[in-house]
Amino acid sequence: MLTPKFIQRRIRSFQRRHKNVPFRRIFIAVLLFASAFIYAEYMGNQRLSANPDSYKPLLNLIASVESSGNYNAHFGNARNDSVKFTDMTIAEVQQWQQDFVGKGSPSSAVGRYQIISTTLDGLIDELAIEPSQKFDPPTQDKMAIALLERRGAGAYVNKELSSEEFAANLAKEWAALPKVIGDNPEQSYYAGDGLNKSHVKPKKVLDAIEPITPLLP
């Protein structure tokens, strides 16, 4: 890594090897070294964000175990095609969830990523989504990415979380994922609640996390 002492040594070395070089060239060399040092320090202080495109393998895995990839899925019916959530507004989806639970459903989960009503309410505020916006595929994907980032995607790309720790966080968001770490790592975080169980092996989750890369400046 570039440091002030390193730059000074390089400048002295340059001066010894080029005694007859005009001062202007030495000055330019000093500027180049200093610029490189400043850039390195700047980059070292920057917090990286994940490249959204690199989430795709993980999003696909989550969708495969939560809804069979169906944007119109709801709890208890991953193959649903009679209720078109993708044609509904957010407000209409919220009302549907309320009615669905009111009729006795133990869960309000809807869409490709099985978003429950309380999570949806929070995402609307967090992402400043209008209730009139459609619950279409791009909106559902945007919400899922926000959930990944809530659960530590940024910390993962900044090497503050291991892939196993990130996976464990994801298991708290999506019940069909395994805990990955701790006792019974292949079980759902919510195992034993009578509703949920893991549908994928820890290795598959870790393999889907691996492609996540930083968004370079």
C-alpha positions in Angstrom: 0.0 0.0 0.0 1.2 3.5 -0.7 2.4 5.5 2.3 4.1 8.9 2.7 7.4 7.1 3.6 7.1 4.9 0.5 6.6 8.0 -1.6 9.6 9.7 -0.1 11.8 6.7 -0.7 10.7 6.6 -4.3 11.3 10.3 -4.8 14.8 10.1 -3.3 15.6 7.1 -5.5 14.3 9.0 -8.5 16.6 11.9 -7.7 19.7 9.8 -7.3 19.1 8.0 -10.6 18.3 11.2 -12.4 20.6 13.9 -11.1 20.6 15.8 -14.3 16.8 15.7 -14.9 15.3 19.1 -14.8 13.4 20.0 -11.7 10.1 20.2 -13.6 10.2 16.5 -14.3 11.0 15.7 -10.7 8.0 17.9 -9.7 5.7 16.0 -12.0 6.9 12.7 -10.6 6.2 14.0 -7.1 2.7 15.0 -8.1 2.0 11.6 -9.7 3.1 9.7 -6.6 1.1 12.1 -4.3 -2.0 11.6 -6.5 -1.7 7.9 -6.3 -1.4 8.0 -2.6 -4.4 10.3 -2.2 -6.5 8.0 -4.5 -5.5 5.0 -2.5 -6.5 6.6 0.8 -9.8 7.8 -0.7 -10.6 4.2 -1.9 -9.6 2.8 1.4 -12.2 5.0 3.1 -15.0 4.3 0.7 -17.8 1.8 1.6 -18.7 -0.5 -1.2 -22.2 -1.2 -2.4 -23.2 -4.5 -4.0 -23.7 -4.7 -7.7 -27.5 -5.3 -8.1 -27.0 -7.4 -11.2 -24.9 -9.8 -9.1 -27.9 -10.6 -6.9 -29.6 -12.6 -9.6 -28.4 -16.1 -8.7 -29.4 -15.5 -5.0 -32.8 -14.0 -5.9 -33.5 -16.9 -8.3 -32.7 -19.4 -5.5 -34.9 -17.7 -3.0 -37.8 -17.5 -5.5 -37.4 -21.2 -6.4 -37.9 -22.4 -2.8 -40.4 -19.7 -1.7 -42.7 -19.5 -4.7 -41.4 -21.7 -7.5 -40.5 -18.4 -9.1 -44.1 -17.3 -9.5 -44.7 -13.6 -9.1 -48.4 -14.3 -8.5 -47.8 -17.0 -5.7 -49.4 -16.7 -2.3 -49.1 -18.7 0.9 -50.4 -22.2 0.3 -50.5 -21.8 -3.5 -47.1 -21.4 -5.2 -48.7 -22.1 -8.6 -51.5 -19.6 -8.3 -52.6 -18.0 -11.5 -56.1 -16.9 -10.7 -55.2 -14.0 -8.5 -53.0 -11.6 -10.5 -50.9 -9.8 -7.9 -48.8 -8.4 -10.7 -51.8 -6.4 -12.0 -52.7 -5.1 -8.6 -51.6 -1.8 -7.0 -49.7 -2.0 -3.7 -52.8 -0.8 -1.9 -54.9 -3.6 -3.5 -52.3 -6.2 -2.5 -52.4 -4.9 1.1 -56.2 -5.2 1.2 -56.0 -8.7 -0.3 -53.5 -9.7 2.4 -55.8 -8.3 5.1 -58.8 -10.2 3.7 -56.8 -13.4 3.2 -55.7 -13.5 6.8 -59.1 -12.5 7.9 -60.5 -15.6 6.3 -58.2 -17.8 8.4 -54.9 -18.0 6.5 -51.9 -18.3 8.9 -49.8 -16.2 6.6 -50.2 -13.2 4.4 -47.1 -14.0 2.1 -47.5 -13.0 -1.5 -45.4 -12.7 -4.7 -42.2 -14.2 -5.9 -40.4 -13.6 -2.7 -43.4 -14.3 -0.4 -43.5 -10.9 1.3 -45.8 -10.7 4.3 -47.9 -7.7 5.1 -45.8 -6.3 7.9 -42.7 -6.5 5.7 -44.6 -4.9 2.8 -45.6 -2.0 5.0 -42.0 -1.4 6.0 -40.7 -1.6 2.4 -43.3 0.9 1.2 -41.9 3.5 3.7 -38.3 2.5 3.2 -38.4 2.7 -0.6 -40.9 5.6 -0.8 -43.3 3.5 -2.9 -46.7 5.0 -3.7 -49.7 2.8 -2.8 -50.8 3.3 -6.4 -47.7 1.6 -7.8 -48.2 -1.8 -9.4 -46.9 -4.9 -7.5 -45.3 -6.0 -10.8 -42.1 -8.0 -11.3 -39.8 -5.0 -11.2 -41.3 -3.7 -8.0 -41.1 -7.2 -6.4 -37.5 -7.5 -7.4 -36.7 -4.1 -6.1 -38.3 -5.0 -2.7 -36.4 -8.3 -2.6 -33.1 -6.5 -3.2 -34.0 -4.1 -0.4 -34.5 -7.1 1.9 -31.1 -8.5 0.9 -29.5 -5.3 1.8 -31.4 -5.1 5.1 -29.9 -8.5 5.9 -26.3 -7.5 5.3 -25.5 -7.6 1.5 -23.5 -4.4 2.0 -21.7 -5.8 5.0 -20.9 -8.9 3.0 -19.3 -7.1 0.1 -17.3 -5.0 2.5 -16.0 -8.2 4.2 -17.7 -7.4 7.5 -19.8 -10.5 7.3 -18.8 -14.0 6.1 -21.0 -15.7 3.5 -22.2 -18.0 6.3 -23.2 -15.1 8.5 -25.0 -13.4 5.6 -26.8 -16.7 4.8 -27.9 -17.0 8.4 -29.4 -13.5 8.3 -31.2 -14.4 5.1 -32.8 -17.4 6.8 -34.5 -15.0 9.2 -36.1 -13.2 6.3 -37.0 -16.3 4.2 -38.2 -19.3 6.1 -37.5 -21.7 3.2 -33.8 -21.1 3.6 -31.6 -23.0 6.0 -29.9 -21.4 9.1 -26.5 -22.5 7.7 -24.7 -21.9 11.0 -25.3 -23.0 14.6 -27.2 -26.1 15.7 -29.1 -28.0 12.9 -27.7 -25.8 10.1 -29.9 -27.4 7.5 -33.1 -26.5 9.3 -35.2 -23.3 8.8 -34.8 -20.6 11.3 -38.5 -21.0 11.9 -38.5 -24.8 12.1 -41.1 -26.0 14.6 -43.7 -23.3 14.1 -45.9 -25.7 12.2 -45.7 -23.6 9.0 -42.2 -23.5 7.8 -39.2 -25.7 6.8 -36.1 -25.4 4.8 -36.2 -26.5 1.2 -32.6 -26.1 0.1 -29.1 -27.2 1.4 -26.7 -24.7 2.9 -24.2 -25.2 0.2 -26.7 -24.1 -2.5 -27.3 -20.9 -0.6 -23.5 -20.2 -0.2 -23.0 -20.9 -3.9 -25.7 -18.4 -4.7 -24.1 -15.8 -2.4 -20.6 -16.2 -3.9 -21.3 -14.3 -7.2 -22.3 -11.1 -5.3 -19.7 -8.5 -6.1 -19.1 -4.9 -5.3 -20.3 -2.1 -7.6 -17.1 -0.5 -8.6 -16.8 3.3 -8.8 
